Amino acid sequence: MTGELLTYSGAAHRTGLSVRTLERAVARGELEAVRLGRSVRIDPSSLDAWARPTATREGLTT
């Protein structure tokens, strides 16, 4: 992880997804996050990789 980390709100704004969707992805272990005390932060590169369509993540681009 490099650079600034995002809050759930910042990650939601960046992706257009809801905060709850991101919370669920973190809870399921699909999206990597860092806990700092009671705060949770998300690395932008992890967010971008997770938010890409599944086919793209698996190398099945058309």
C-alpha positions in Angstrom: 0.0 0.0 0.0 1.3 3.4 -0.9 0.0 6.9 -0.7 -3.1 8.1 1.0 -5.7 5.6 2.2 -9.4 6.2 1.7 -12.3 6.2 4.2 -15.4 4.2 3.3 -17.0 7.5 2.3 -14.0 8.5 0.1 -14.0 5.0 -1.5 -17.7 5.2 -2.1 -17.3 8.5 -3.8 -14.5 7.2 -6.0 -16.4 4.1 -7.1 -20.0 5.3 -7.1 -20.9 2.4 -4.8 -22.6 2.7 -1.4 -20.7 2.7 1.8 -22.6 -0.4 2.9 -21.6 -2.3 -0.3 -17.9 -1.5 0.6 -18.4 -2.5 4.2 -19.9 -5.9 3.1 -17.0 -6.5 0.7 -14.5 -5.9 3.5 -16.4 -8.1 5.9 -16.4 -10.9 3.3 -12.7 -10.5 2.7 -13.2 -9.5 -0.9 -11.7 -6.0 -0.4 -8.6 -5.4 1.6 -8.8 -2.8 4.3 -6.7 -1.6 7.2 -8.1 -1.0 10.6 -6.6 2.0 12.5 -8.2 1.9 15.9 -11.9 2.2 15.2 -11.3 3.6 11.7 -11.1 1.5 8.5 -9.0 2.7 5.6 -8.9 1.3 2.0 -5.9 1.4 -0.3 -6.9 3.1 -3.6 -5.1 0.4 -5.7 -6.9 -2.4 -3.9 -10.2 -0.6 -4.4 -9.5 -0.1 -8.1 -8.6 -3.8 -8.5 -11.7 -5.0 -6.6 -14.0 -2.6 -8.4 -13.0 -3.8 -11.9 -15.4 -6.3 -13.5 -14.8 -9.9 -12.5 -13.8 -11.0 -16.0 -11.1 -8.3 -16.1 -9.8 -9.4 -12.6 -9.5 -13.0 -13.9 -7.8 -12.0 -17.1 -10.8 -12.8 -19.3 -11.1 -9.5 -21.1 -12.7 -9.4 -24.5 
